Amino acid sequence: MRATTARGRSGGRGIWSRDFGLFFTARAVAKLGDTMLPVALAAGLLQYGYGAGAVGLAMAASVTCFAGLVIFGGVIADRFDTRLLMIGADATRLVTQSLAAVMFFTGHVVLWEICVIGAVNGTAAALFQPGVASTVPRLADDVQAANGAIRVAESGSQLAGPAVAGMLVAFVSPGLVFAAHAGTYALSALCLLLLRLPPAPPDDNPTSTATTFRTELVEGWREFRSRTWLWGVIAVWCVLMIGAFGPAVPLVATQVTQEHGPRAYGLVNSALGAGTVIGGLIALRLRPRRMLRAGSLALFSFALFPAVVGAGLSVPGMMAGCVVAGAGMSFWGVMWATSVQTQVPRDVLNRIHAYDVAGSLAMQPVGQALAGPAAGAFGTHHVLLTGGAVTLGCAAVLLLIPAVRGLVRADATPVRSQPAASKTPFPDLPGATPPDPQAPPTARAPQAP
């Protein structure tokens, strides 16, 4: 694998500035709270007499609103100050989670009210998430290292969150977890409030509000579909979500718990989380010239996640496989995020990231819904082994797409989109022919699930 030692756009000063540290902290604490929530929601609703279906409904309310609105959030983030939008989203979730804490502390727990709170949280997340993509390259000289560091922090939070939530539920009450979750949003909002984003270059100012919302929404779609490497990855990812990752999440949990007990599942899940930390650390150091090719090669290892369970390995064997799988998935994630953040023009980056998130997330519930019927018809072990095979196939397809395997890394500030390609009011989606986005990086301004 050929690698480079690319430097940041300001001479390789590194990533650890005051402002990146604030953003890093905001992301880490928010992730900690988000991973605590499912434990509190499940324990709290079950404690007040609701069943598993109610827990799923409450979780779905948030996910559905997020997935359905994040594309619109991308347009809003490109029109307005992303930092203020993120602060507003955190403040909103601070209020909603505080209300949920009061409900659980007082014993006034009504399912539809919990679902409304989840829907509001999902809407706020849809406004928050698109701005993350454009904030990282504005704060860090080295975008890949910044993404690697954030991935490590989020993976560590993901390991700690469920354990902390479990202790709080066991020794106090679910209400305290909701209060702690609200506190993470307060700390995230404070960090973002103290954050000083450098001014964007004059040509990279947010899209003028003189253009209509619909025009900018369609413009984002044109920019998205004009990049074969971008929509190609998302298309493959949809298949991966349906055939592998979606079914693997519930089936691995069920199978390991039934065969080895809940403690074994906790160990397997922790091993997967530890692998994601390792993958993030590797991504901090390894700098492949063709990032998506390297990421696709690493993605092959994720086939171990469903396969080791489907093959009926021992608990230590499953843990070893999950460490490798987590590392591969995490490395892919850093390569992908960096590619999007540095190859996409800044003035449409929030919208492109929104399409990325929506496309990556859309098919996961489908895969999860099909998991039960497929396991009933073919057996859980066969479905999980098939998921491993699907993962191998998806990684191979990514390598077969020339635009994906041939994309060369770019390390400077993202360029602005071509006016002729993106500023035409109400462009015709089916017949539009924007400039070739796969032109070599030397032909553009220097710039990588």
Secondary structure as UniProt FT lines:
FT   TURN            9..10
FT   HELIX           18..47
FT   TURN            48..49
FT   HELIX           52..79
FT   HELIX           82..106
FT   HELIX           111..139
FT   HELIX           143..171
FT   HELIX           174..194
FT   HELIX           202..204
FT   TURN            209..210
FT   HELIX           213..225
FT   HELIX           228..240
FT   HELIX           241..245
FT   HELIX           246..260
FT   HELIX           262..285
FT   HELIX           291..299
FT   HELIX           300..303
FT   HELIX           304..310
FT   TURN            311..312
FT   HELIX           315..343
FT   HELIX           346..362
FT   HELIX           364..378
FT   HELIX           380..400
FT   HELIX           402..405
FT   HELIX           419..422
FT   TURN            429..431
FT   TURN            437..438
FT   HELIX           441..443
//
